[in-house]
Amino acid sequence: MSREHDFLTRVVLPAARIATREIAAALAPLGLAPAQFAMLDLLGREGDMRPAQIARRLDIETSTTTNTLSRTERDGWIERRTDPNNSRMVTISLSPKGRAILTDARTVVQIVEDKAVNGADEADLKTTKAVLIKAMGNLK
């Protein structure tokens, strides 16, 4: 089977740039950056985590995680706590302020997502999601 080799370069990368730009614009009035939203959303779905776990789950560098966590803590959306089982480790959790902003942030991100997939049927979305998940797995 012959395929054009432009799936990533002409479709995925431009789509990711556009989606990131639109999500950033939607989150800006809330004072959140997309990376901060990703962390808050992860913590909201999965609960308290160590910084290294956040980095792995979001597939980002530890230094990027540290910088984003610092900004997010500065803004009052997360709290760092010493792990009761290991005083050398910290866990990150949503603060009450973080839980409140996450609700609003998920709403504005959903609006962008709805706009992005407008006109696509559920079968197309399911197939596209499966292909992108497969591609991510293949590249890891």
C-alpha angles and dihedrals in degrees: 000000000000119000135180109247097227104096093107101031100042102029116018100039096045090044090051092050092049093045092048091049093049094045090048090052092049093049096043096084087056091052092244130129120212091251091053091049091051090054095045091047091050092049090046092053100038107024130228117001141174117250092250090054090052090050092051095045093049092039094232133133118271091239091054089049092051093050093046092046090051092053092044092050090047088055091052097243098117137032128215116215132181109251107250090216096049120022091200091063131071130206125211121220137171115264119221087258089051092052090051095048091045091062091054093041093052089051095054093043090051089054089055091046092049090051091049095053097037109141096016116118124229094254091055091048092049092050093045091049091049092050092049092047089050091048092050091050092048092052098047 
